[in-house]
Amino acid sequence: MERRKFLRGSALISGLMAVSPLEALKATPIVSSKKFPSKAKNIIFMVSDGMSSGTLAMADLYSRKMLGKGTNWMNLYLENKVSRAVMDTASASSIVTDSAAASSAFGGGTRVKNGMLNVGPNGENYLPIWQYAKSKGKKAGCVTTVTITHATPAGFCINSAKRSAEPEIAEMYAEFGFDVMMGGGDEFFNPEKRKDKKDIYALFSQKDYAILKDRSDLKKITKGKPLLGVFNTGALPYTLDRNNIPTLQNTPTLAEMAKAAIDQMKDNKEGFVLQVEGGKVDWAAHANDIGALVHDQLAFDEAIKVVMDFAEKDKNTLVIITTDHGNANPGTIYGDAASKNFESIAQYKYTNEYLLNSLHANFNLQQIKDVVFEVNGFSLSDKEAIEILGFYNGLEKEDGLYNYKKLPYHLYAEIQKKHNSVGWISMDHSGDYVELAMYGSGSEQLRPFMKNTDVHQLMKNAIT
C-alpha cells in the first residue's frame, strides 16, 4: 500500500519535472483577492525605460534614506495592492532587445527584430494596440520624457521599418489622430529644424490640436481638445538638472504630463488608453550616471502616484507598471563604507552630463578638480584629473548610445564608484527578466512569468 502511494507520488513528480519551471509558472494565474470588472474602460501603461532591478532598488533606498519615505512602486508591493510577475523581454533577433522591438512586443503583440516598429521580417504590419483602442472608440495618448516620436511611444502607435524615422513618425501621429501626445522633439515638428522644411505643427493645428510649448501651457488647456505638447528640442532635461537649474523649469514633469493627459481624456464615454514613459531612465543608464538615474526613476515614481490616485478612485482602469528591458544593471557594492558612500549621492547638484559638458580642453588640473568638487562633493587625484583631461584633448575617445560628444561617462562613473559604491556591468541594455506589476480591471490575467508579447494580449482582452 505504501509502495503504491510512493509510486503514484513518483509519477506525479516525474510529470512535473517534464515541464520546465517557466512553463509551470506560466500555467498558474495569480489569484487576486480584489474584485474588478473583467473589462477595463481605461488602460494606463507605465514604462520606466531601461530600468534594471537595481535601479528600482536604489531609487527606493535613496527615497527611504534621504526623503524619509518608500517609493510609490515599492509601497504598492508592501501594501499588496498589485499583482506582480517577472517578464522575459527578448526580441525576434536577440535575447537582448532594443526599445523599438520591446515596445512593438507590447504594442503589436509580435516579436520583431531590433530597430523595427511593428514590422515583421517580410514587411508585415502588426496593428498597434493604441490604433486598436481608437477603433473601439477610446481616446489614446502617450507622454514621455524623451522625444514623443521615440521608440517606446511609437511602438504603441505606428508601423515603421526604422525606429530612426522620427520625422515621418511625427507626421503619422497626425494622420492617426492620437488625442494627447507630449514630450520632446521640436526638431521633428518645426519647419526651421526639419530637412524637408515641413511644418508639422501646422498639420496638427489644421486638425484642431492645441499646441503646447512649455509647462505653463498645461494650465491653459481647453477641455476635450486634442493636445500636442512638445516642450524641448531633443529629450526633456534630466530631473536632477531641472530641479537645480531655474531656466529648465519651464518644462513639465512626467507626473504633470500624466495628470494633464488623464484629465483631458477621462470623460470620454468609451474610456481612454495612455502610455506614460520615463524615457530618461534609460539614457541615464546608458551614461552610467547614478545621479540622473535615481532622480529620473523617482520622477517616474511620482507619476505612479498620479496614475494610482486616479485608478483607485475610478475603479475601472487597468494599470500596468513595468520596464521594457534592463540597462547596465547598476547596483550597490559591498564594503565597510557602502551605506555612507551611497548617501553621498544626495550631494550631487547636477548630472554627469552637465558636469562633463562643463569641462574643456583648456582647463588645468585644478579647474577640473574644482568643478568635480563643486558638483559632486569629492576630490579627484591628479591621476584621475589627467585621465579625464585626456578625453578633452582628443587623446582618448568613448563611445556609447546618446554620447555624440564622446564624453567620458564610463571613466567618470568608475571614479565615482570609489565614492558612492555604485557599480555598472556595461553601458548598454541587458537581457535579464524584469518587474511587471498590474492593478485593476484585467489584472487577474497576470501570471507569475510572462513574455512581453503576453502583455499585448492581456491589454487586448481587457479592451474587447
C-alpha positions in Angstrom: 0.0 0.0 0.0 2.8 2.5 1.0 4.7 1.4 -2.1 1.7 2.2 -4.4 1.4 5.7 -2.8 5.1 6.2 -3.3 4.9 5.1 -7.0 1.9 7.4 -7.6 3.9 10.3 -6.0 6.9 9.5 -8.1 4.9 9.5 -11.3 3.4 12.9 -10.3 6.9 14.3 -9.6 8.2 12.9 -12.9 5.3 14.5 -14.8 6.0 17.9 -13.2 9.7 17.6 -13.9 8.9 17.1 -17.6 7.6 20.6 -17.7 10.1 23.4 -17.5 9.8 25.7 -14.4 9.0 28.6 -16.5 6.1 26.7 -18.3 4.8 25.7 -14.9 4.8 29.3 -13.7 3.0 30.4 -16.9 0.3 27.8 -16.3 -0.6 29.3 -12.9 -2.5 32.5 -12.8 -2.2 34.8 -9.9 -5.4 34.8 -7.9 -6.2 38.4 -6.7 -8.4 39.0 -3.7 -9.5 42.3 -5.2 -12.6 42.3 -7.5 -12.6 44.5 -10.6 -14.7 44.4 -13.7 -13.2 41.9 -16.2 -13.0 44.6 -18.9 -11.2 47.8 -18.5 -12.7 51.1 -19.6 -9.2 52.7 -19.4 -5.7 51.3 -19.6 -2.6 53.2 -18.3 0.6 51.6 -19.3 3.6 52.9 -17.4 7.2 52.0 -18.5 10.4 53.1 -16.9 12.5 52.6 -19.9 15.7 50.6 -19.3 15.1 50.0 -15.6 17.1 47.2 -14.2 16.1 45.8 -10.9 19.0 47.6 -9.3 17.6 50.9 -10.4 14.3 50.2 -8.7 16.0 49.1 -5.6 18.4 52.1 -5.4 15.6 54.6 -6.0 13.7 53.1 -3.1 16.8 53.0 -0.9 17.6 56.6 -1.8 14.0 57.7 -1.1 13.9 55.9 2.3 17.3 57.3 3.4 17.1 60.8 2.0 13.4 61.6 1.8 12.2 59.5 4.7 9.6 57.5 2.7 9.5 54.5 0.4 8.8 54.8 -3.3 5.2 54.5 -4.5 6.1 51.5 -6.6 7.6 49.5 -3.7 4.7 50.6 -1.4 2.3 49.0 -3.9 4.1 45.7 -3.2 4.3 46.3 0.5 0.6 47.1 0.7 -0.3 44.2 -1.6 -2.2 46.4 -3.9 -0.9 45.0 -7.2 -0.3 41.6 -8.8 3.4 41.0 -9.6 5.3 39.0 -12.1 8.6 38.8 -13.9 8.8 39.2 -17.7 11.0 38.0 -20.5 11.9 40.9 -22.7 13.7 39.3 -25.7 13.2 40.4 -29.3 12.9 38.4 -32.5 16.6 38.9 -33.2 18.2 38.8 -29.8 17.8 37.8 -26.2 18.7 41.5 -25.6 16.1 43.8 -27.0 16.2 47.4 -28.0 13.3 49.8 -27.1 11.7 49.6 -30.6 11.3 45.8 -30.6 10.3 45.8 -26.9 7.6 48.4 -27.4 6.5 46.5 -30.5 6.0 43.4 -28.4 3.7 45.3 -26.1 2.1 47.3 -28.9 1.8 44.9 -31.8 1.8 41.6 -30.0 4.6 40.0 -32.1 8.3 40.0 -31.5 10.1 41.9 -34.2 13.8 42.5 -34.9 15.7 45.2 -33.0 15.2 48.5 -34.7 11.8 47.8 -36.1 8.4 49.1 -35.0 5.6 46.6 -35.5 7.0 45.5 -38.9 7.8 41.8 -39.5 10.7 40.2 -41.4 8.8 40.3 -44.8 7.3 43.7 -44.3 4.2 42.5 -42.4 2.5 45.3 -40.4 1.1 44.4 -36.9 -1.7 46.5 -35.7 -0.5 48.7 -32.8 -2.6 48.5 -29.7 -3.4 52.2 -29.5 -4.8 52.1 -33.0 -6.9 49.1 -32.0 -8.2 51.0 -28.9 -9.1 54.0 -31.1 -11.2 51.7 -33.3 -13.2 50.8 -30.2 -14.0 54.5 -29.5 -11.3 55.1 -26.9 -9.1 58.1 -26.8 -5.4 57.4 -26.9 -2.2 59.1 -25.9 1.4 59.0 -24.9 3.6 61.1 -22.6 7.3 60.8 -22.3 10.5 62.5 -21.1 12.3 61.8 -24.3 11.1 62.7 -27.8 7.5 61.9 -28.4 8.5 60.2 -31.7 10.9 57.9 -29.9 10.7 54.1 -30.0 8.6 53.5 -26.9 5.6 55.7 -27.7 5.9 54.9 -31.4 5.7 51.2 -30.7 2.2 51.6 -29.3 1.0 53.8 -32.2 2.5 53.2 -35.6 4.3 50.9 -38.0 7.8 51.7 -39.3 10.7 49.7 -40.6 13.1 52.1 -38.9 12.8 53.5 -35.4 15.1 56.4 -36.5 12.4 57.7 -38.9 11.2 60.2 -36.3 10.4 63.0 -38.8 8.0 60.6 -40.6 6.6 59.3 -37.3 5.6 62.8 -36.3 3.5 63.0 -39.4 2.0 59.6 -38.8 0.8 60.7 -35.4 -1.3 63.5 -37.0 -2.6 61.0 -39.6 -4.0 58.6 -37.0 -5.3 61.4 -34.7 -4.0 60.3 -31.3 -5.6 62.5 -28.7 -2.7 63.5 -26.4 1.0 63.4 -27.3 3.5 65.1 -25.0 7.3 65.0 -24.7 10.3 66.5 -26.5 11.3 66.5 -30.2 10.8 70.0 -31.5 13.2 69.2 -34.3 10.7 66.7 -35.8 7.8 69.2 -35.9 9.4 72.6 -36.5 9.9 73.6 -40.2 13.0 75.5 -39.3 14.7 72.4 -38.0 13.4 69.7 -40.4 15.4 69.0 -43.5 12.3 69.0 -45.7 11.0 72.2 -44.1 7.6 70.7 -43.5 5.5 72.5 -40.8 4.2 69.5 -38.8 2.8 71.9 -36.1 0.6 73.4 -38.8 -0.5 69.9 -39.8 -1.7 69.3 -36.2 -3.3 72.8 -36.0 -5.3 72.0 -39.1 -6.7 69.0 -37.2 -7.7 71.3 -34.3 -4.9 70.3 -31.9 -3.9 72.7 -29.1 -0.1 73.1 -29.4 1.7 73.3 -26.0 5.2 74.6 -25.8 6.0 75.0 -22.1 4.9 74.0 -18.7 2.6 77.0 -18.2 0.6 75.8 -21.3 -0.7 72.8 -19.2 -2.8 75.3 -17.2 -4.5 76.7 -20.4 -5.9 73.5 -21.9 -9.3 73.6 -23.4 -11.3 70.6 -22.2 -11.9 67.9 -24.9 -9.4 69.3 -27.4 -6.7 67.1 -28.7 -3.2 68.0 -27.5 0.3 68.1 -28.9 2.8 69.1 -26.3 6.5 69.5 -27.5 8.5 71.0 -24.7 12.1 70.8 -25.9 14.4 70.2 -28.7 15.5 66.6 -28.2 14.6 64.9 -24.9 13.4 66.8 -21.8 16.1 67.7 -19.3 17.2 65.2 -16.6 15.2 65.7 -13.4 18.3 66.4 -11.3 19.3 69.2 -13.7 15.8 70.5 -14.0 15.4 70.7 -10.2 18.6 72.8 -9.8 18.7 75.0 -13.0 15.9 77.6 -13.0 15.9 78.0 -16.8 15.0 74.3 -17.2 11.9 74.5 -15.0 9.7 75.7 -17.8 9.5 72.0 -18.9 6.8 69.9 -17.2 7.5 66.8 -15.1 6.3 63.4 -16.1 3.7 63.5 -13.3 2.4 66.8 -14.6 2.1 65.5 -18.1 0.4 62.3 -17.0 -2.2 64.2 -14.9 -2.9 66.6 -17.8 -3.4 63.7 -20.2 -5.7 61.8 -17.8 -7.8 64.9 -17.1 -8.1 65.6 -20.9 -9.3 62.1 -21.8 -11.1 60.7 -18.7 -14.6 62.0 -19.6 -14.7 60.1 -22.9 -17.7 57.8 -22.8 -15.7 54.8 -24.1 -12.7 55.5 -22.0 -9.0 56.0 -22.9 -5.6 54.4 -23.1 -2.4 56.2 -22.1 1.3 55.3 -22.2 3.5 57.0 -19.6 7.2 56.6 -20.2 10.2 57.6 -18.1 12.5 57.6 -21.1 15.4 59.4 -19.5 15.9 56.5 -17.0 17.3 54.5 -20.0 19.5 57.4 -21.1 21.0 57.8 -17.6 21.8 54.0 -17.5 23.5 54.3 -20.9 25.6 57.1 -19.4 26.3 55.2 -16.1 25.0 58.4 -14.4 23.8 57.5 -11.0 22.5 61.0 -10.1 20.5 61.2 -13.3 19.3 57.6 -12.9 18.0 57.8 -9.3 16.2 61.2 -9.8 14.5 60.3 -13.1 13.4 57.0 -11.5 11.9 59.0 -8.7 10.2 61.3 -11.2 8.7 58.2 -12.8 7.6 57.1 -9.3 5.8 60.4 -8.8 3.8 59.7 -12.0 2.9 56.3 -10.5 1.2 58.2 -7.6 -0.8 60.3 -10.1 -1.9 57.3 -12.0 -2.8 55.2 -9.0 -4.7 58.1 -7.3 -6.9 58.2 -10.5 -7.2 54.4 -10.9 -8.2 53.7 -7.2 -10.9 56.3 -7.4 -12.1 55.3 -10.9 -12.2 51.5 -10.2 -12.5 50.7 -13.9 -8.9 51.2 -15.0 -6.1 48.7 -15.7 -2.7 50.0 -14.6 0.4 48.2 -15.9 3.8 49.2 -14.4 6.9 47.8 -15.9 10.0 48.4 -17.9 10.9 47.3 -21.5 14.3 45.9 -20.6 17.2 46.3 -18.2 20.1 48.6 -18.9 23.7 48.5 -17.5 22.5 46.5 -14.4 23.7 49.0 -11.7 23.8 48.2 -8.1 25.4 48.9 -4.7 28.7 47.2 -3.9 29.6 45.5 -0.6 32.1 47.4 1.6 32.5 48.9 5.0 31.6 52.3 3.8 28.8 51.3 1.4 26.0 53.0 3.3 27.8 56.2 3.8 29.1 56.2 0.2 25.7 55.7 -1.2 24.3 58.6 0.8 26.9 60.9 -0.8 24.7 60.9 -4.0 22.4 63.3 -2.2 25.2 65.9 -2.5 25.2 65.7 -6.4 24.0 69.0 -7.7 23.8 68.1 -11.4 24.1 65.1 -13.7 27.3 63.8 -15.1 26.1 65.0 -18.5 26.0 68.6 -17.1 29.3 68.2 -15.2 31.3 66.7 -18.2 29.9 69.3 -20.6 31.2 71.9 -18.2 34.8 70.8 -18.7 37.0 72.0 -21.6 40.4 71.1 -23.2 42.0 74.3 -22.0 41.2 73.6 -18.3 44.1 72.9 -16.0 44.0 70.0 -13.4 42.9 72.3 -10.6 40.0 73.6 -12.6 38.8 70.1 -13.3 39.1 69.2 -9.6 37.2 72.4 -8.6 34.2 71.5 -10.9 34.0 68.0 -9.6 34.2 69.1 -6.0 31.5 71.7 -6.6 29.1 69.3 -8.3 29.8 66.0 -6.6 31.5 67.0 -3.3 34.6 64.8 -3.6 38.2 65.4 -4.6 39.9 64.0 -7.6 43.5 62.7 -7.5 46.0 64.2 -10.0 46.0 60.9 -11.9 42.2 61.0 -12.2 42.1 64.6 -13.4 44.8 63.8 -16.0 42.7 60.8 -17.3 39.6 63.0 -17.7 41.6 65.8 -19.4 42.9 63.2 -21.9 39.4 62.9 -23.4 39.1 66.6 -24.0 42.5 66.8 -25.6 41.5 64.2 -28.1 43.9 61.6 -26.7 41.1 59.2 -25.9 37.6 58.5 -27.1 34.5 57.0 -25.5 31.5 55.7 -27.5 28.1 54.9 -26.2 24.5 55.4 -27.2 23.3 59.1 -26.8 27.0 60.1 -26.4 27.6 62.1 -29.6 30.0 64.4 -27.8 32.2 61.4 -26.8 32.1 62.4 -23.1 34.0 60.2 -20.7 30.9 58.8 -19.0 32.3 55.3 -18.2 35.6 56.7 -16.9 33.8 59.2 -14.6 31.4 56.5 -13.3 34.4 54.4 -12.4 35.9 57.3 -10.5 32.5 58.0 -8.7 32.2 54.3 -7.8 35.1 54.8 -5.2 32.9 57.4 -3.5 29.3 56.2 -4.0 29.7 52.4 -4.0 27.6 52.0 -7.2 28.8 49.7 -9.9 27.7 49.0 -13.5 28.2 46.0 -15.7 28.1 47.9 -19.0 26.7 50.9 -20.8 24.0 49.1 -22.7 20.9 47.0 -22.5 20.7 43.7 -20.7 18.6 40.6 -21.2 17.6 40.0 -17.6 13.9 39.3 -16.6 12.2 42.4 -15.3 9.5 43.6 -13.0 5.9 43.6 -14.1 3.0 44.9 -11.8 -0.7 45.3 -12.5 -3.7 46.8 -10.8 -7.4 46.9 -11.6 -9.6 45.6 -14.4 -7.9 42.8 -16.3 -5.1 42.3 -13.8 -6.4 38.9 -12.9 -5.0 37.7 -16.2 -1.4 38.2 -14.9 0.7 35.1 -14.4 3.9 34.9 -12.4 6.0 34.6 -15.6 5.1 36.5 -18.8 6.6 37.2 -22.2 6.4 40.8 -23.3 4.0 39.8 -26.1 1.6 38.3 -23.5 1.1 41.8 -22.1 -0.3 42.9 -25.5 -2.9 40.1 -25.5 -3.7 40.9 -21.9 -4.4 44.5 -22.8 -6.4 43.5 -25.9 -8.5 41.1 -23.8 -9.2 43.9 -21.3 -10.4 46.2 -24.1 -12.6 43.8 -26.0 
